[in-house]
Amino acid sequence: MPDTGTTRRDLFKLGAATAAGLIATRLGATSAEDPPAAKRLPEGPFNPATAAAMPTRNLGRTGHLVGLFSLGGQAAIEKSDNEKVAIPLIERALDLGVNYLDTSARYGGEARWSEHYFGQVMKRRRKEAFRHQDPRPHGGRFPAAAGDFPEAAADGSRGPLAAPCHEHHG
């Protein structure tokens, strides 16, 4: 004769389901009195043309967005006494929405022409782009500590980017 009552197995299943439900509810619960603190980003450069001009990507874990295209400080920008070409090239890149610039103490030889040209533009347009400064001085040695960065471009900013990053050249 079949027994139609509740079995020990049924009680075990019911208890396990209830416990799982309580745990899941507790893990996902937030208190109305304790809302999660909104993480405020430090103010970074903003180029209004970037989002309309190209796709953007996160700049590491900073929460800031940079355009898919950037401008590096070699070629025409590292040549000596090439201001008539280098300055308009940097200006045009910013006008087109580029908001990530890359330079190095090694670009442009001992005179550091690349830094000089970027600095001339960034004096006026610093709030439009992140400027990555390769921290290696002309010998290629990485600095031992953050305070060991060489003085950067003529815009007066120091060290690498406003937010540290690692970039790959390809």
Buried (B, 14 or more C-beta within 10 A) or exposed (E): EEEEEEEEEEEEEEEEEEEEEEEEEEEEEEEEEEEEEEEEEEEBBEBEBBBEBBEBEEBBEBEBBBBEBBBBBBEBBBBEEBEEEBBEBBBEBBBBBBBBBBBBBBBBEEEBBBBBBBBBBBEEBBEBBBBBBBBBBBEEEEBEEEEEBBEBBBBEBEBBBBBEBEBEEE
